[in-house]
Amino acid sequence: MSDADILEELGLAPLYVRRALRAPCDASASVAPAENAVRDAPAVMARVALPGDDERVARIARLTLDALAEDVAACTACRLCRTRNRAVPGVGDPAADWLFIGEAPGAEEDARGEPFVGQAGKLLDAMLAALDLDRRRRVYIANVLKCRPPGNRAPEPGEAAACEPYLARQVELIAPKIIVALGRSAAALLLGNDAPIASLRGRVHRHRGVPLIVTYHPAYLLRNLTDKAKAWDDLLLARRTVVAA
């Protein structure tokens, strides 16, 4: 996790400046080099219309979870299709009570096609085990974006909008009792609220009618061990919310 990521988690990142919408993927389009990518504060999800969006949204809304994964793998709705190695639709129990959502895949996730692997994934697995959960039982793990942005930059508005129907369908199909937003960026995209994570923690929000708890991203916790206790408090709040559901 970069210093910019840590600043973002602490609510010290620059204010978001909206970029122009990128065109869908095509063979002739150019892609900015990853090393030149600039990490902005998160874009608010699902506020940018895409060409042919109504038809595409209606089609995605009819997909099963397995068909959705296949559709994500073949998606060319934004230019991330040109830079990804593998799309990362999500993994876990189709009837999960818990839905964990991060911002976007990283390099290891892009290589393996599964969310939250590597050291951050191991920490998330340990957190799940402490709740008597695991990523194959009662849990589903996904990201707002299904493809890795170059250089792990923040999602652009068009990219978030392109992936929003997939996440909406996942929420509908899984019908979780709780959503846990992992990190400030995911929280901002899900809630449309770019507030510091400290002001979002400790209370129950809602996304598409489902209770939502905000906590720190596991990659952040690897660099800030003292905040693990706060993250555990967030998970206990989530568990109480599930029990009360």
C-alpha positions in Angstrom: 0.0 0.0 0.0 1.4 3.4 -1.0 1.7 6.5 1.1 -1.1 8.0 -1.0 -3.3 5.1 0.0 -2.6 5.6 3.7 -3.4 9.3 3.4 -6.6 8.4 1.6 -7.6 6.0 4.4 -6.9 8.8 7.0 -9.1 11.2 5.1 -6.2 13.4 3.9 -6.3 12.7 0.2 -6.8 15.5 -2.3 -10.4 16.4 -3.2 -11.8 14.6 -6.2 -11.6 16.3 -9.5 -13.9 14.8 -12.1 -12.2 13.5 -15.2 -13.6 13.1 -18.7 -15.4 9.8 -19.3 -13.2 7.4 -21.2 -14.5 5.6 -24.3 -15.3 1.9 -24.2 -12.5 -0.6 -25.1 -11.3 -0.8 -28.6 -8.2 -2.0 -30.3 -7.1 1.5 -31.6 -7.5 3.3 -28.3 -4.4 4.4 -26.4 -3.9 3.7 -22.7 -2.0 5.9 -20.4 1.1 4.3 -18.9 0.6 3.0 -15.4 3.6 5.0 -14.1 1.9 8.2 -15.2 -1.4 7.4 -13.4 -2.6 9.9 -10.8 -4.5 8.7 -7.8 -7.5 10.9 -7.2 -10.0 10.7 -4.3 -12.8 8.2 -5.1 -15.4 8.9 -7.8 -19.0 8.5 -6.7 -20.5 5.3 -8.1 -23.2 5.1 -10.9 -23.4 8.8 -11.8 -22.0 8.6 -15.3 -24.2 7.3 -18.1 -22.6 5.0 -20.7 -23.7 4.5 -24.3 -26.3 1.8 -24.6 -26.4 1.6 -20.8 -30.1 0.9 -20.4 -30.0 -2.3 -22.6 -26.8 -3.4 -20.9 -28.1 -2.9 -17.4 -31.3 -4.8 -18.2 -29.3 -7.7 -19.6 -27.0 -7.8 -16.5 -30.0 -7.7 -14.2 -31.2 -11.1 -15.6 -27.9 -12.9 -15.2 -27.2 -15.7 -12.7 -24.2 -15.5 -10.5 -22.2 -17.9 -12.7 -23.3 -16.1 -15.9 -22.3 -12.8 -14.3 -18.8 -14.1 -13.8 -18.6 -15.1 -17.4 -20.0 -11.7 -18.5 -17.4 -9.9 -16.4 -14.6 -11.9 -18.0 -15.8 -10.8 -21.4 -16.6 -7.2 -20.5 -15.3 -4.4 -22.7 -17.4 -1.6 -21.3 -14.3 0.5 -20.4 -10.6 0.6 -21.2 -9.6 -1.5 -18.3 -10.3 -4.5 -20.5 -7.1 -3.6 -22.4 -4.8 -3.5 -19.3 -6.2 -6.3 -17.2 -4.7 -9.8 -17.1 -7.8 -11.4 -15.6 -11.2 -10.0 -14.5 -12.0 -10.5 -10.8 -15.8 -10.9 -10.4 -15.8 -12.2 -6.9 -15.6 -15.4 -4.8 -17.5 -17.1 -2.1 -20.8 -18.5 -0.9 -23.7 -17.6 -3.3 -26.0 -17.6 -0.3 -23.7 -15.6 2.0 -24.8 -13.6 5.0 -21.7 -11.4 4.7 -20.7 -9.5 1.6 -17.2 -7.9 1.8 -16.5 -5.2 -0.8 -13.2 -3.6 -1.6 -12.3 -0.9 -4.2 -10.6 -2.8 -7.0 -8.3 -5.7 -7.7 -4.5 -5.3 -7.2 -1.6 -6.9 -9.0 -1.9 -10.3 -7.4 -5.7 -10.4 -7.8 -5.3 -9.4 -11.4 -2.9 -12.3 -11.9 -5.0 -14.9 -10.1 -8.6 -13.8 -10.8 -9.6 -13.9 -7.2 -10.1 -10.9 -4.8 -8.0 -10.3 -1.7 -5.1 -12.6 -2.1 -1.5 -12.0 -1.0 -0.7 -10.6 2.5 -3.9 -8.4 2.6 -5.9 -11.5 1.7 -4.3 -13.5 4.5 -5.2 -10.9 7.0 -8.8 -10.8 5.8 -8.9 -14.6 6.1 -7.7 -14.3 9.7 -10.3 -11.7 10.4 -13.0 -14.0 9.0 -11.7 -16.9 11.0 -12.0 -14.9 14.2 -15.7 -14.6 13.4 -15.9 -18.3 12.6 -16.3 -17.5 8.9 -14.3 -18.2 5.8 -14.4 -17.0 2.2 -16.2 -20.1 1.0 -18.8 -20.3 3.8 -21.3 -17.6 4.7 -19.1 -15.0 3.0 -18.8 -13.5 -0.5 -15.9 -11.2 -1.4 -16.0 -8.8 -4.3 -14.8 -5.4 -5.4 -16.5 -2.3 -6.8 -14.3 -2.6 -9.9 -13.9 -6.0 -11.5 -10.7 -5.2 -13.3 -7.4 -3.7 -11.9 -6.8 0.0 -12.8 -3.3 0.6 -14.1 -0.9 1.4 -11.3 -3.6 0.7 -8.7 -5.0 4.2 -9.2 -8.5 5.1 -8.0 -11.5 4.2 -10.3 -12.5 6.8 -12.8 -16.2 7.7 -13.0 -16.9 5.8 -16.2 -15.2 2.7 -14.8 -17.2 2.7 -11.6 -20.4 3.2 -13.7 -19.5 0.4 -16.0 -19.1 -2.0 -13.1 -22.0 -0.8 -11.0 -24.7 -3.1 -12.7 -22.5 -6.1 -11.9 -22.2 -5.2 -8.2 -25.9 -4.3 -8.0 -26.8 -7.8 -9.4 -24.4 -9.5 -7.0 -26.1 -7.7 -4.1 -29.5 -8.8 -5.4 -28.6 -12.4 -6.0 -26.6 -13.0 -2.8 -29.1 -11.0 -0.7 -26.6 -10.6 2.2 -27.6 -9.7 5.7 -24.6 -7.3 6.0 -22.2 -5.5 3.6 -18.8 -4.6 4.9 -17.0 -1.9 3.0 -13.3 -2.4 3.2 -11.5 1.0 3.1 -12.5 4.6 2.5 -12.5 4.3 -1.3 -15.0 1.4 -1.3 -17.2 3.2 1.3 -17.2 6.4 -0.8 -18.2 4.5 -4.0 -20.9 2.5 -2.2 -22.3 5.4 -0.2 -21.7 8.3 -2.5 -20.0 10.0 0.5 -16.4 11.0 0.4 -16.2 11.6 4.1 -13.1 10.5 6.1 -13.3 6.9 7.2 -13.3 7.9 10.9 -16.6 9.6 10.5 -18.2 6.6 8.7 -17.1 3.9 11.1 -19.1 2.9 14.2 -22.6 3.2 12.7 -24.8 1.3 10.4 -25.3 2.7 6.8 -27.4 1.2 4.0 -26.6 0.3 0.4 -29.5 -0.9 -1.7 -31.5 -1.6 1.5 -28.8 -3.7 3.0 -27.1 -2.7 6.3 -23.5 -1.6 5.6 -20.6 -1.2 8.0 -17.4 0.7 7.1 -14.0 -0.5 8.3 -10.3 -0.3 7.3 -8.8 -2.1 4.3 -6.6 -5.0 5.3 -3.7 -3.6 3.3 -4.0 -0.4 5.5 -4.0 -2.5 8.6 -0.8 -4.2 7.6 0.9 -0.8 7.8 -1.0 0.5 10.8 -1.2 -2.3 13.3 -2.7 -0.2 16.1 -5.9 0.2 14.1 -6.6 -3.6 14.1 -8.5 -3.2 17.3 -10.7 -0.6 15.7 -11.3 -2.9 12.7 -12.3 -5.7 15.1 -14.8 -3.4 16.8 -16.3 -2.7 13.3 -16.6 -6.5 12.7 -18.3 -7.0 16.0 -20.8 -4.3 15.1 -21.4 -6.1 11.8 -21.9 -9.4 13.6 -24.4 -7.8 16.0 -26.2 -6.3 13.0 -26.4 -9.8 11.4 -27.7 -11.4 14.6 -30.4 -8.7 14.9 -31.5 -9.0 11.2 
